[in-house]
């Protein structure tokens, strides 16, 4: 019953294992088990871990809180990926294969901020107000149209 179509999204198993890996990596980072000055001095949020179809690769999306240089932190995490893998092994001992861990910068927060700025722009607010008026007060618009037609 293997699922071969990867375009339909992750399976329940991939989601469950990804969440287990995320929790294990979070614990390792909270306990400062990775000896790297940049990693130890930064608060790191792991928003998501995506697993490959065969569960052998875990891609962790990270956001360093309070730090502007995300690339340096992601590079430091990738340099220490083997140590992270070693430290998460006890928490994931039920797995047949221990996944290789890869770290990527999570840009979803930046995307959310861009969408929020767009929604707050005057053009969108004007369009939203126009749509609300169209749906909220249909009888007044019909009356105005009838009055315009009769005055000609």
N, C-alpha and C positions, 0 to 999 in steps of 0.2 A: 504494500500500500504506500510506496514511496511517491512523493509528490515531485514531479519533474518540471512543472511549469513554474519558473521562478518569477514570471511577470505578474502573477496574481497576488504577490505579497508574501510576507513571512508566515510560516506555519505556527501553530500554537506552541509546538515544541521549541522552535527557534526563539519565539518571544519569551518563553519561560526560562530557557537556558540563558538568554541574553540578560534577563533581569537578575538571575543568580550570579552571573559573571560581574554585572554592574555592582551588585551589593558586595561581592568579595573584593573587587578592586577598591571600592570606597573604603572598606574597612582597612585595607593595607595602607592606603594613603592617610587615613585618619590616625593610624598608629605610628606613622613616620617610620615604617619599616624599610623604605627606600632611602639609601644614603646618597642624596644629591642635594647640594645647598639650595638650588633653585626650587626643587620640588618640596623640600622641607619648609621653605619660607613662604610658600604660596598656598592659599586655600583653593582647592580645585573642586569644581562641581562636574560630576559625570551625568550628563542628561540622558544618555541612551547608549546601549551596547547592541550593535547589530551583528548577528551571527551569520556565517556563510551557510549555504544549504547543507553541507556535510558537518557542520558544527566544529570545524577545525580552525577557523579564523574568527576572532572576535574583534570588531572595530569599535573602539570606545570613543565617543564624542565628548570632549572635555572643554570646559570654560574656566580659565583662571580668573578668580574674583579679585578685583582690585589691581590688576596688572594689565598694562597696555600691550606688552610684547607677547602675544599668544604663541607666535612661531617658536620662540626660544623655549618655552615651556613644553610645547608639543615635541620638539626635538629632544629635550631632556627625558621626557617620558618614553619616547621611542628608543633612546639609548639604553634605558633601564627596563625595557619590556621583558627581557628574560628574567630579571629579578622579580618583576611583578608577577610573571607567570609562576615562578617558583613559590612565591608567597601565597598565591591564590589556590594552589594545588590542594591543600588540606580542606578548604571549604567546598571544593568541587570534586571530591574523591569518588563520587558516584558516576562520574563521566568516564566513558571508555577511553577517550583521547582528551588530553588537556589542550585547549585551544591556544593558538598563537595570538598574542594580544598586539593590536595596532592602535595607535592613538591618532585622532584627527581633531582639528579645531572645530568646535561647534559654532556655526555661523547662524543658527536659527534665531538667536536672540537679536542679531543685527537685522535679520529679515523681519522679525516682529516689530522692531522699532521703525523700519521703513514703512511698513504697512500702517502702523499707528500714525506716523506723520502724514501719510497720504489721506487717511480718514479724517484727520483734523484740518486738512487744507480747506481754504474757503470755497474752492470749486466743488469739492465733494460735499461739503456742508450745504451749499446752495442746491445741489442736485438732490440731496437727501430731503431737504425741506420741501422742494418742489414735488417729490414723490409722495411725501406725507400729505401735502395739501391735496394732491390729486385723489388719494385714496380716502382721506379722512373727511373731506367736505364735498362729496360728489353732487349733492343736491344744489348747493350754492353755485357750482360751476355750470350746471345744467340751466339754472334760472338765468344766469348771466348770458349764456349763449342764446337763449330764447329771446332775451331782451334785445340783444344786438341784432338778431335776425328781424325782429318786428319793427325796429326803428328805421330800417332801410327802406 
